[in-house]
Amino acid sequence: MIDRILAADRRHVWHPYSPLDAPTPLVVERAEGARLFLADGRVLFDANASWWVSALGHGHPKLKEALVRQVERLDHCALAGITHEPAALLAEELVARTPGASRVFYTDDGSTAVECAAKLALQHHVQSGRPRRRRFLALEGAFHGDTIGASSLGDVELFKRAFGSVLFECVRARPGDHPEAFAAMERALDQAGDELAAVFVEPRVQGANGMAMYGAELLQRLAARAKERGVLFVADEVFTGYGRTGPFWASHGAGVVPDMICTAKGFSGGMLPMGAVLIAEHLTEGFDGGRERAFLYGHSFCGNPLGAAVARAVLRVYDEERILDGIPARSALLRETFDRLGGLPGASGARVLGMIAAVDLGGPGYLGDLGWRVYDEALRRGAYLRPLGNTVYVTPPLNIPEAELRALLAIVEASVRAVLVA
Ligand SMILES: *Cc1c(COP(=O)(O)O)cnc(C)c1O
C-alpha cells in the first residue's frame, strides 16, 4: 500500500512549500497525542504539532466525541439567515474569555481570518466617514497567511517574490526591544497616521520569520499610538493564541487589548480547518442602517457546525484539563535544553516563550543546510523536526506529557549535537 500511495502522490499531489522534486514524503497512517505513526512502522514525535495546529495533540478523545456527536445532528448549513447551537454558543464562550471582544466573525482558516479583519477595517472606516484610511501598517518579517491580502501584509521576501505586482504596499515598522525601535515605529505610524486603517501584528513571536521574538513594550506602545491616531489594532493570534506563548492570548499577556483578534490553528484543536475574528463592539459603527451598509463578506464554511462544536470542546478541554497551568513547567524543560544548545559552537540565539523554543545554527547569514541535517538526524532518532531554514525549533502540543517532552528534547539535543559537534 505504501508504494501505491507514494506513486499516486508523486504523480498528482502538489505539496505546500515544497519543490516538485522534494524527497519522498513520509507516509503517515495515524496519529495520537504528540506522535505520528508512519505506514512503515516508525513512530515519530510531532515536534511542531503539525505546523502549529495540534495544540491539544492528535485525536483528543473529547474532541473526537464532540465531532461524532455533532455530525449525527447537523453537518453543515449556511450561517446567513440561520444560526445553530455550536456557532452561537461558541461565540458567547469566546467573547467571555476575550476582554474587549463582543462579536465573532467565522472564517475558514488563518489567512481568511486576516483577510476578513483587513476588509472589515477598510469598510468600517469608509462607512464611518473616514474614506482616506486605506493603508495598513505591519511589521518587518511578518507572516499573516498566503492569500493575496494576507501576503501583502506579510514581509517574507521569498514568499512574495513571484507576486510583487499584485500585492499592496504596507507601511513597515521593525519589531524590537530598544528605544530606537520604538521611536522608528512611532515615526512610521505618525507619518502615515491618517491614511492608516489598521496595524497588524503577530504579538511577541513571528513564527514564520524563524520564531523571531520581541518584548511586550513595542506592542504596548504600538497599540497606544494606534489608538491615539484612530488606527485599529489587529492581533494575528493564529499562531500565538490558545496558550502557545503562555497566556491564552499573547496580546493580553503583553497588556494589550486589540480591536480585533484573528484566530485559527489551535482554535479547532487542529482537528478541522476553521478560523475566526474576534471583534470589539465599536467596530460595528458604520455597519448599521440597511442592506447596502452590511459587511458583504463570508465563506462557504462560515461557522461550520462540526468545526464550531469541536472548537467548543477545545475550550472545555482547556478549562477541565487546566492546559495553561501546565505550560510553565514544560516551558522550563524547553529552556533547559535550548539554553544548552545555544551554548554549542556554531549555535546562537536560543530563545523560549511558553511552548515555543528555537535556536539558530551556523551564525547570521549562513545559508547552508544545517537545519535540514538536523532534520535528518532527528528522523533517525524518532522525531519530525522540520526547521525554518537554519532555525531549529519545537512547538509541541501544549499538553504533551512531561516524560514525552523530555524524550523529544533528548532527540533534539542529540540531533543538533550530531550535526554541530560531529
Ligand atoms: C499560519 C498562520 C497564518 C495562516 O493561517 P492558515 O490557516 O494557514 O491560513 C496566519 N497568520 C499567522 C501568524 C500564522 O502563523
The ligand as an SDF file (V2000), in Angstrom:
LIG
                    3D

 15 15  0  0  0  0  0  0  0  0999 V2000
   -0.3670   30.0140    9.9380 C   0  0  0  0  0  0  0  0  0  0  0  0
   -0.5720   31.4660   10.0820 C   0  0  0  0  0  0  0  0  0  0  0  0
   -1.4950   32.1500    9.2820 C   0  0  0  0  0  0  0  0  0  0  0  0
   -2.2530   31.4660    8.1770 C   0  0  0  0  0  0  0  0  0  0  0  0
   -3.1570   30.5390    8.6520 O   0  0  0  0  0  0  0  0  0  0  0  0
   -3.7150   29.4070    7.6560 P   0  0  0  0  0  0  0  0  0  0  0  0
   -4.6970   28.6520    8.4840 O   0  0  0  0  0  0  0  0  0  0  0  0
   -2.5300   28.5820    7.2620 O   0  0  0  0  0  0  0  0  0  0  0  0
   -4.3270   30.0930    6.5120 O   0  0  0  0  0  0  0  0  0  0  0  0
   -1.6860   33.4870    9.5190 C   0  0  0  0  0  0  0  0  0  0  0  0
   -1.0130   34.1300   10.4770 N   0  0  0  0  0  0  0  0  0  0  0  0
   -0.1150   33.5190   11.2680 C   0  0  0  0  0  0  0  0  0  0  0  0
    0.5840   34.2790   12.3370 C   0  0  0  0  0  0  0  0  0  0  0  0
    0.1420   32.1600   11.0930 C   0  0  0  0  0  0  0  0  0  0  0  0
    1.0590   31.5460   11.8490 O   0  0  0  0  0  0  0  0  0  0  0  0
  1  2  1  0
  2  3  1  0
  2 14  2  0
  3  4  1  0
  3 10  2  0
  4  5  1  0
  5  6  1  0
  6  7  2  0
  6  8  1  0
  6  9  1  0
 10 11  1  0
 11 12  2  0
 12 13  1  0
 12 14  1  0
 14 15  1  0
M  END
$$$$
